[in-house]
Amino acid sequence: MLDTSYRTAYNEDHEAFRDTVRKVFAEHMTPHLDRHEEEGIVGREAWKALGDAGMLCPTVKEENGGLGLDFGFNCVITEELSYLGSSAGFTLQNDITANYFERLGTEEQRQKYLPGMVTGDIITAIAMTEPGAGSDLQGIRTTAARDDDHLIVNGSKTYITNGQNADCVIVVAKTDPSQGAKGTSLVLVDADTPGFERGRNLDKIGQHSADTSELFFHDCRVPAENLLGGEGRGFIHLMEELPQERVGIAVGAQAGAQRAFDEAVKFTKDRKAFGKTVFEFQNTKFTLADLKAKLQVGWAHLDWAIKKHLAGELTTDEASAAKLWHTDLQWEVCDAALQLHGGAGYMNEYAIARLWRDARVTRIFGGTNEIMKEVISRSI
């Protein structure tokens, strides 16, 4: 269990909410973790359970069906989910897509989607990445061509979180390919739209419980009213959301690192070698001491970043730095913790194996860590 007694980003309401999150996860997630991993998806019953508990899109305003809470409540959910060891796509809906709908949506769009997103009846995804365009979103080829009062969407997307579950996908497409990034728009495509197809649930190294999919759009005809935000302003809208997305990744990475550390401590204090516990060897103690110091720094920095984001002051380069640093830390801790497990660490029956596998992608998604360095360097 995460020790939050020394945290500075949260108040009593956040911590009371954390108790609820832990209870809901204990009932609806923990007993099913292995099944989620095997099936490659978290079923809708779990989404509904979280919705019933107020754990989906808590920042959505009351007039849109939500609780109107601050982003700190999202962070509590992300920390507990990551510490649990689940890669379920709840945080994508909480931290990313809900904000797009609430900030950019028309009144009709907000009322159509947000209440259901809050209850878990509507699951959403955002389709950015393509086979030929990853961190460089300016290279996307999916198009949304005007046809009178409709848009015709054609293209393909890959690595899309919630791709199998999604009822609605925010598609990043070129409405005017001649304008480059300025010709990019966000288009809502419902899953029942003719021409929309889901590809396979992708076979990943880790994060097996996250349904990550290929999506295909073949002459998908959607009303022009399905534009989300301004036409031609899609790239700007994406950039505006990056600080929250990246600080959310940092939150999950830090909690995942803490869980890996805690697993290593528990294992080395129990496992014996050469007549004493593995923990008693100097190498073990010094390795864990080094990791504990870095985790201490990490939690302090994370609280700083969360508080700054809550105040609306976290810049893109600061959020990118948080994403870079905490995901690098997560990998360092997970890899060292697996090593301290010895051969057991390579066995899937131990939690550290899942934590290690799941950690590898955090330095890639949300913009690779190499891109984070590029973004940070522009602010120097």
VEXDREN-2710 file (C-alpha; in Angstrom, 1 decimal):
% VEXDREN-2710
k/r/px/py/pz
1/MET/0.0/0.0/0.0
2/LEU/1.3/3.4/-0.9
3/ASP/2.4/5.5/2.0
4/THR/0.8/9.0/1.5
5/SER/1.3/10.4/5.0
6/TYR/4.1/12.7/3.8
7/ARG/2.5/13.8/0.5
8/THR/2.0/17.6/-0.1
9/ALA/-0.1/17.6/-3.3
10/TYR/-3.3/16.3/-1.6
11/ASN/-5.8/17.3/1.0
12/GLU/-8.2/15.4/3.2
13/ASP/-10.8/15.0/0.5
14/HIS/-8.2/13.5/-1.8
15/GLU/-7.2/11.0/0.8
16/ALA/-10.8/10.1/1.6
17/PHE/-11.3/9.5/-2.1
18/ARG/-8.2/7.3/-2.1
19/ASP/-9.8/5.0/0.5
20/THR/-12.8/4.6/-1.9
21/VAL/-10.5/3.9/-4.8
22/ARG/-8.7/1.2/-2.9
23/LYS/-12.0/-0.5/-1.8
24/VAL/-13.3/-0.5/-5.4
25/PHE/-10.1/-1.8/-6.8
26/ALA/-9.9/-4.5/-4.1
27/GLU/-13.4/-5.7/-5.1
28/HIS/-13.5/-5.2/-8.9
29/MET/-9.9/-5.2/-10.1
30/THR/-7.5/-7.2/-7.8
31/PRO/-9.4/-10.5/-8.1
32/HIS/-9.5/-10.3/-11.8
33/LEU/-6.0/-9.0/-12.7
34/ASP/-4.8/-12.4/-14.1
35/ARG/-8.0/-12.7/-16.2
36/HIS/-7.6/-9.2/-17.6
37/GLU/-4.0/-10.1/-18.6
38/GLU/-5.1/-13.3/-20.2
39/GLU/-8.0/-11.9/-22.1
40/GLY/-6.2/-8.7/-23.1
41/ILE/-9.0/-6.4/-22.1
42/VAL/-10.8/-5.1/-19.0
43/GLY/-14.5/-5.8/-19.3
44/ARG/-17.3/-3.3/-19.2
45/GLU/-18.4/-4.5/-15.8
46/ALA/-15.2/-3.0/-14.3
47/TRP/-15.8/0.3/-16.1
48/LYS/-19.4/0.4/-14.7
49/ALA/-18.2/-0.3/-11.2
50/LEU/-15.7/2.6/-11.4
51/GLY/-18.4/4.8/-12.8
52/ASP/-20.8/3.9/-10.0
53/ALA/-18.1/4.9/-7.5
54/GLY/-17.4/8.3/-9.1
55/MET/-14.0/7.1/-10.4
56/LEU/-14.4/7.9/-14.1
57/CYS/-13.8/11.4/-15.3
58/PRO/-14.1/13.0/-11.8
59/THR/-13.1/16.4/-13.2
60/VAL/-16.1/16.7/-15.5
61/LYS/-18.4/19.5/-14.4
62/GLU/-21.7/18.8/-12.7
63/GLU/-23.7/20.2/-15.6
64/ASN/-22.1/17.6/-17.8
65/GLY/-22.8/14.7/-15.5
66/GLY/-19.6/14.7/-13.4
67/LEU/-18.5/15.6/-9.9
68/GLY/-16.5/18.7/-10.8
69/LEU/-13.4/17.7/-8.9
70/ASP/-9.8/18.8/-9.5
71/PHE/-7.2/16.9/-11.3
72/GLY/-5.7/15.7/-8.0
73/PHE/-8.5/13.1/-7.8
74/ASN/-7.4/11.8/-11.2
75/CYS/-3.9/11.5/-9.9
76/VAL/-5.1/9.5/-6.9
77/ILE/-6.8/7.0/-9.2
78/THR/-3.7/6.8/-11.5
79/GLU/-1.4/6.2/-8.5
80/GLU/-3.5/3.4/-7.1
81/LEU/-4.1/1.7/-10.5
82/SER/-0.4/1.8/-11.3
83/TYR/0.6/0.5/-7.8
84/LEU/-2.0/-2.2/-8.2
85/GLY/-0.2/-3.3/-11.4
86/SER/-3.0/-2.9/-13.9
87/SER/-2.7/-1.2/-17.3
88/ALA/-6.5/-0.7/-17.7
89/GLY/-7.4/2.3/-19.9
90/PHE/-9.3/4.2/-17.3
91/THR/-6.7/6.9/-17.0
92/LEU/-6.9/7.7/-20.8
93/GLN/-10.6/8.5/-20.4
94/ASN/-10.0/10.4/-17.1
95/ASP/-6.9/12.4/-17.9
96/ILE/-7.1/12.9/-21.7
97/THR/-10.3/12.3/-23.7
98/ALA/-12.7/13.8/-21.1
99/ASN/-10.8/17.1/-21.2
100/TYR/-11.1/17.2/-25.0
101/PHE/-14.9/16.8/-24.9
102/GLU/-15.4/19.2/-22.1
103/ARG/-13.0/21.9/-23.3
104/LEU/-13.6/21.7/-27.0
105/GLY/-17.0/20.1/-27.4
106/THR/-20.2/21.8/-28.4
107/GLU/-23.1/21.7/-25.9
108/GLU/-24.6/18.8/-28.0
109/GLN/-21.4/16.9/-28.0
110/ARG/-20.8/17.3/-24.3
111/GLN/-24.3/16.1/-23.4
112/LYS/-24.1/13.2/-25.9
113/TYR/-20.9/11.8/-24.5
114/LEU/-19.8/13.1/-21.1
115/PRO/-22.6/11.7/-18.9
116/GLY/-22.0/8.2/-20.3
117/MET/-18.2/8.6/-20.0
118/VAL/-18.7/9.4/-16.3
119/THR/-21.0/6.3/-15.7
120/GLY/-18.9/3.9/-17.7
121/ASP/-21.5/3.4/-20.3
122/ILE/-19.4/5.1/-23.0
123/ILE/-15.7/4.2/-23.4
124/THR/-13.6/6.5/-25.5
125/ALA/-10.2/6.5/-27.3
126/ILE/-8.1/9.0/-29.1
127/ALA/-6.5/7.9/-32.4
128/MET/-3.2/9.7/-33.1
129/THR/-0.5/7.2/-34.0
130/GLU/-0.4/5.7/-37.5
131/PRO/1.9/3.0/-39.0
132/GLY/4.0/5.8/-40.4
133/ALA/3.5/8.5/-37.8
134/GLY/4.3/8.2/-34.1
135/SER/5.7/11.0/-32.0
136/ASP/5.7/13.3/-35.1
137/LEU/2.0/13.9/-35.4
138/GLN/2.5/16.2/-38.3
139/GLY/3.2/13.2/-40.4
140/ILE/-0.3/11.7/-40.2
141/ARG/-2.0/10.6/-43.4
142/THR/-5.6/9.9/-42.2
143/THR/-7.9/12.3/-44.0
144/ALA/-11.4/13.8/-43.3
145/ALA/-12.5/15.3/-46.6
146/ARG/-15.5/17.6/-46.9
147/ASP/-18.6/16.4/-48.8
148/ASP/-21.3/19.0/-48.4
149/ASP/-22.3/18.8/-44.7
150/HIS/-20.4/15.6/-44.0
151/LEU/-16.8/14.5/-43.5
152/ILE/-15.5/11.4/-45.2
153/VAL/-12.8/9.8/-43.0
154/ASN/-10.2/7.5/-44.6
155/GLY/-7.0/6.0/-43.1
156/SER/-5.7/3.7/-40.4
157/LYS/-4.4/4.1/-36.8
158/THR/-2.4/1.8/-34.6
159/TYR/-1.4/1.3/-31.0
160/ILE/-4.7/2.8/-29.9
161/THR/-5.5/2.4/-26.2
162/ASN/-9.2/1.3/-25.5
163/GLY/-9.4/0.4/-29.2
164/GLN/-11.4/-2.7/-28.7
165/ASN/-13.7/-1.2/-26.1
166/ALA/-14.2/2.2/-27.5
167/ASP/-17.7/3.5/-28.4
168/CYS/-16.4/6.7/-29.7
169/VAL/-12.9/7.6/-31.1
170/ILE/-11.4/11.0/-31.4
171/VAL/-9.6/10.7/-34.7
172/VAL/-6.7/13.0/-35.6
173/ALA/-7.1/13.6/-39.4
174/LYS/-6.1/16.0/-42.1
175/THR/-9.1/18.1/-43.2
176/ASP/-6.7/20.1/-45.5
177/PRO/-3.6/18.0/-46.3
178/SER/-2.1/21.0/-48.2
179/GLN/-1.7/23.0/-44.9
180/GLY/0.5/20.5/-43.0
181/ALA/-0.1/20.7/-39.3
182/LYS/-2.4/23.7/-39.8
183/GLY/-4.7/21.4/-41.8
184/THR/-5.2/18.9/-38.9
185/SER/-8.5/18.5/-37.2
186/LEU/-10.1/16.3/-34.5
187/VAL/-13.1/14.3/-35.7
188/LEU/-15.5/12.1/-33.6
189/VAL/-16.2/8.7/-35.1
190/ASP/-18.7/6.5/-33.3
191/ALA/-18.0/2.8/-33.3
192/ASP/-21.3/2.0/-35.2
193/THR/-20.3/4.2/-38.2
194/PRO/-20.3/2.3/-41.4
195/GLY/-16.8/1.8/-42.6
196/PHE/-15.2/1.8/-39.2
197/GLU/-13.4/-1.4/-38.4
198/ARG/-11.4/-2.6/-35.5
199/GLY/-8.2/-4.6/-36.2
200/ARG/-6.6/-7.1/-33.9
201/ASN/-6.0/-6.5/-30.3
202/LEU/-2.3/-6.1/-30.6
203/ASP/0.1/-8.6/-29.0
204/LYS/2.3/-6.4/-26.8
205/ILE/5.4/-7.1/-24.7
206/GLY/3.6/-5.8/-21.6
207/GLN/0.4/-4.0/-20.5
208/HIS/-1.5/-7.0/-21.6
209/SER/-4.8/-5.9/-19.8
210/ALA/-4.9/-2.8/-22.0
211/ASP/-6.8/-3.4/-25.2
212/THR/-4.5/-1.7/-27.7
213/SER/-5.7/-1.9/-31.3
214/GLU/-5.4/-1.2/-34.9
215/LEU/-8.4/0.9/-36.3
216/PHE/-9.4/1.3/-39.9
217/PHE/-11.6/4.0/-41.5
218/HIS/-13.0/3.2/-45.0
219/ASP/-15.1/6.1/-46.3
220/CYS/-16.6/6.7/-42.8
221/ARG/-19.3/9.3/-43.4
222/VAL/-19.8/11.5/-40.4
223/PRO/-21.7/14.8/-40.0
224/ALA/-19.5/17.9/-40.2
225/GLU/-20.8/18.6/-36.7
226/ASN/-18.6/15.8/-35.5
227/LEU/-15.6/18.1/-35.7
228/LEU/-14.3/18.5/-32.1
229/GLY/-12.9/22.0/-31.7
230/GLY/-11.9/24.2/-34.5
231/GLU/-11.3/23.0/-38.0
232/GLY/-7.6/23.1/-38.8
233/ARG/-6.8/23.6/-35.1
234/GLY/-6.3/19.9/-34.3
235/PHE/-2.6/20.1/-33.8
236/ILE/-2.9/23.1/-31.5
237/HIS/-5.6/21.3/-29.5
238/LEU/-3.3/18.3/-29.1
239/MET/-0.4/20.5/-27.9
240/GLU/-2.7/22.2/-25.4
241/GLU/-3.4/18.9/-23.7
242/LEU/0.2/17.6/-23.6
243/PRO/1.0/19.0/-20.1
244/GLN/-1.8/17.1/-18.4
245/GLU/-1.2/13.9/-20.4
246/ARG/2.5/13.9/-19.6
247/VAL/2.2/14.7/-15.9
248/GLY/-0.4/11.8/-15.7
249/ILE/2.2/9.5/-17.2
250/ALA/4.7/10.7/-14.6
251/VAL/2.2/10.0/-11.8
252/GLY/1.7/6.4/-12.9
253/ALA/5.4/5.9/-13.5
254/GLN/6.3/7.0/-10.0
255/ALA/3.7/4.7/-8.4
256/GLY/4.8/1.8/-10.5
257/ALA/8.4/2.4/-9.4
258/GLN/7.3/2.4/-5.7
259/ARG/5.5/-0.9/-6.1
260/ALA/8.5/-2.5/-7.7
261/PHE/10.7/-1.3/-4.9
262/ASP/8.3/-2.6/-2.3
263/GLU/8.2/-6.0/-4.0
264/ALA/12.0/-6.1/-3.9
265/VAL/12.1/-5.3/-0.2
266/LYS/9.5/-7.9/0.6
267/PHE/11.2/-10.6/-1.5
268/THR/14.8/-10.0/-0.3
269/LYS/13.8/-10.0/3.3
270/ASP/12.1/-13.3/2.9
271/ARG/14.5/-15.1/0.5
272/LYS/17.6/-16.8/2.0
273/ALA/21.0/-17.5/0.5
274/PHE/24.2/-18.7/2.1
275/GLY/22.6/-18.8/5.5
276/LYS/21.1/-15.3/5.6
277/THR/18.5/-13.3/3.9
278/VAL/19.3/-11.7/0.5
279/PHE/18.5/-8.3/2.1
280/GLU/21.4/-8.7/4.6
281/PHE/24.0/-8.7/1.8
282/GLN/25.6/-5.3/1.4
283/ASN/24.9/-5.2/-2.4
284/THR/21.2/-5.6/-1.7
285/LYS/21.0/-3.0/1.0
286/PHE/23.1/-0.4/-1.0
287/THR/21.0/-1.0/-4.1
288/LEU/17.8/-0.5/-2.2
289/ALA/19.1/2.5/-0.4
290/ASP/20.0/4.1/-3.6
291/LEU/16.6/3.4/-5.1
292/LYS/14.9/4.7/-1.9
293/ALA/16.7/8.0/-2.1
294/LYS/15.7/8.4/-5.7
295/LEU/12.1/7.5/-4.9
296/GLN/12.1/10.1/-2.1
297/VAL/13.2/12.8/-4.6
298/GLY/10.7/11.5/-7.1
299/TRP/7.7/11.9/-4.8
300/ALA/8.7/15.4/-3.8
301/HIS/9.1/16.4/-7.5
302/LEU/5.8/14.8/-8.4
303/ASP/3.9/16.7/-5.8
304/TRP/5.5/19.9/-7.1
305/ALA/4.4/19.1/-10.6
306/ILE/0.9/18.1/-9.5
307/LYS/0.4/21.3/-7.5
308/LYS/1.8/23.4/-10.3
309/HIS/-0.6/21.8/-12.8
310/LEU/-3.6/22.2/-10.4
311/ALA/-2.7/25.9/-10.3
312/GLY/-2.6/26.0/-14.2
313/GLU/1.0/26.9/-14.2
314/LEU/2.8/23.7/-15.4
315/THR/4.5/24.4/-18.7
316/THR/4.9/21.9/-21.6
317/ASP/8.6/21.6/-21.0
318/GLU/8.1/21.1/-17.3
319/ALA/5.6/18.4/-17.9
320/SER/7.9/16.8/-20.5
321/ALA/10.7/16.8/-18.0
322/ALA/8.5/15.1/-15.4
323/LYS/7.5/12.5/-18.0
324/LEU/11.2/11.9/-18.9
325/TRP/12.5/11.7/-15.3
326/HIS/9.8/9.6/-13.7
327/THR/9.6/7.1/-16.5
328/ASP/13.4/6.7/-16.5
329/LEU/13.2/6.2/-12.8
330/GLN/10.5/3.6/-13.2
331/TRP/12.6/1.6/-15.5
332/GLU/15.7/1.8/-13.3
333/VAL/13.7/0.7/-10.2
334/CYS/11.8/-2.1/-12.0
335/ASP/14.9/-3.5/-13.6
336/ALA/16.9/-3.4/-10.3
337/ALA/14.0/-4.9/-8.4
338/LEU/13.7/-7.8/-10.9
339/GLN/17.5/-8.5/-10.6
340/LEU/17.1/-8.7/-6.8
341/HIS/14.4/-11.4/-7.3
342/GLY/17.0/-13.5/-9.1
343/GLY/15.5/-16.3/-11.2
344/ALA/12.1/-15.7/-9.6
345/GLY/12.0/-12.3/-11.2
346/TYR/11.8/-13.9/-14.6
347/MET/8.7/-15.9/-13.7
348/ASN/5.4/-14.5/-14.6
349/GLU/3.9/-15.7/-11.3
350/TYR/5.7/-12.9/-9.5
351/ALA/4.3/-9.4/-9.6
352/ILE/7.7/-7.9/-10.5
353/ALA/7.7/-9.6/-13.9
354/ARG/4.5/-7.8/-14.8
355/LEU/5.7/-4.5/-13.4
356/TRP/8.9/-4.8/-15.4
357/ARG/7.1/-5.6/-18.6
358/ASP/4.6/-2.9/-18.2
359/ALA/7.2/-0.3/-17.4
360/ARG/9.0/-0.5/-20.7
361/VAL/6.5/1.3/-22.8
362/THR/6.2/4.4/-20.6
363/ARG/9.4/5.8/-22.1
364/ILE/7.7/5.5/-25.5
365/PHE/4.0/6.5/-25.3
366/GLY/2.9/10.1/-24.7
367/GLY/5.9/11.1/-26.9
368/THR/9.2/9.2/-26.6
369/ASN/11.7/10.3/-24.1
370/GLU/14.0/11.3/-26.9
371/ILE/11.2/13.7/-28.0
372/MET/10.9/14.9/-24.4
373/LYS/14.5/16.0/-24.5
374/GLU/13.9/17.8/-27.7
375/VAL/10.9/19.7/-26.2
376/ILE/12.8/20.5/-23.0
377/SER/15.8/21.8/-25.0
378/ARG/13.6/24.3/-26.8
379/SER/13.0/26.1/-23.5
380/ILE/16.6/26.5/-22.6
END
